[in-house]
Amino acid sequence: MMDDASTQTVLLMAVFALASLLHGISGLGVTLVTTTALASMYPLPCAIVLIIFPSLLLNALTWLAGGGRSIWQNFIYYGRRYWLLALTSLLGSILGAKLLLWVDSAYILVLLAAVIGYYVVSSLLGKQIRLPDTKPVLIIVGFSAGVIGGATNAMSTILMMYLLSASNDKNTIAKVGNMCYFLGKIAQIIVLREPIKALGRGEWQLIAILSVLSIAMLLVGIRLRRYLPQARFRQLILVILSVLGLRVGWQGVVAFL
């Protein structure tokens, strides 16, 4: 029989594999699913530290690879057109990551549960809140998404409200979103450098395994994108998120009590 550590490692691998597969199919999902799952197993700051590097790699690949352009062309093309959104989300992410060190994690767990609840309900209703494509809205949404993303890894729930109004191209939405998620991870690395330095050899080995697995499943998801009905797959993720979100919210409430 497997000991508790082995069981937890297998569970983590399953979570990252499923989330990375979804990310490959839809361009979204890896940070939200993994954060929600790990927040029910670890303290939130620890969960986010474990997620940073696998997510960073997946965000970079989704942003820079494919789409009919080279890596450098993608970097220039999306960076030039969406630099202000990227900058505001980066600044917001720095503040959000600092909240992990300043604020009681119970508050952030409840915030995470609320953001997940909004994401699930809006997805089930098939309604997306679209915001005006103006510079003031871009700055407010970029910064707000960064704060939420830095603290909870749930940046996509806010960022999508603007991106859906700014573009009708799914490829552009996925790539710009992942550019902002990537910068959010850079902000978390800067702010959380001390907890990252404190990681032990076993934790780095786990991060390496999860990173390799995530990249492999991302590539599988990209290949399956044309064959699998995204709607069905996303429904499964919504069910999983609902269960995990309730658990995370309950953890936050219990912590208050």
Secondary structure, DSSP 4 states (H G I P E B T S, - for coil): ---HHHHHHHHHHHHHHHHHHHHHHHS--HHHHHHHHHTTTS-HHHHHHHHHHHHHHHHHHHHHS-TTS-HHHHHHHHHHHSHHHHHHHHHHHHHHHHHHHHS-HHHHHHHHHHHHHHHHHHHHHT--------HHHHHHHHHHHHHHHHHHS-THHHHHHHHHHH---HHHHHHHHHHHHHHHHHHHHHHTHHHHHT--HHHHHHHHHHHHHHHHHHHHHHHHTTTS-HHHHHHHHHHHHHHHHHHHHHHHHHHH-
